[in-house]
Amino acid sequence: MIGNKLFDILKWIAMLVLPGLATFYFALSALWGWPYQKEIVGTLVAVNVWLSALLAVSNAQWQAIKINSLTYEAIGKDAMVEFPQTPFGITASS
């Protein structure tokens, strides 16, 4: 799991920088005849997909830890708390 600041920086890179750079190079390389159009754009897109997958896994782990660390206290007669669903396959522990 990565820290919040690094996560935010990598998310900004994955959402804005890499797609923008790939689009920029793709458009200008066609106009100006720059070399290796497919190779450079393909590499940028592949790095972006890898980075997005890394961020998705880190976010899922953070959500699981956040949900797993919550403490609920039942008030009243019932000693049971009901949840609408169990996210990310987390099972209730006794």
Secondary structure as the mmCIF struct_conf table of DSSP 4:
data_model
#
loop_
_struct_conf.conf_type_id
_struct_conf.id
_struct_conf.beg_label_comp_id
_struct_conf.beg_label_asym_id
_struct_conf.beg_label_seq_id
_struct_conf.end_label_comp_id
_struct_conf.end_label_asym_id
_struct_conf.end_label_seq_id
HELX_RH_AL_P HELX_RH_AL_P1 ASN A 4 TRP A 12
HELX_RH_PI_P HELX_RH_PI_P1 ILE A 13 VAL A 17
HELX_RH_AL_P HELX_RH_AL_P2 LEU A 18 TRP A 32
TURN_TY1_P TURN_TY1_P1 GLY A 33 GLY A 33
BEND BEND1 PRO A 35 PRO A 35
HELX_RH_AL_P HELX_RH_AL_P3 GLN A 37 ASN A 68
TURN_TY1_P TURN_TY1_P2 SER A 69 SER A 69
BEND BEND2 GLY A 76 LYS A 77
BEND BEND3 PRO A 84 PRO A 84
HELX_RH_3T_P HELX_RH_3T_P1 PRO A 87 GLY A 89
HELX_LH_PP_P HELX_LH_PP_P1 ILE A 90 ALA A 92
#
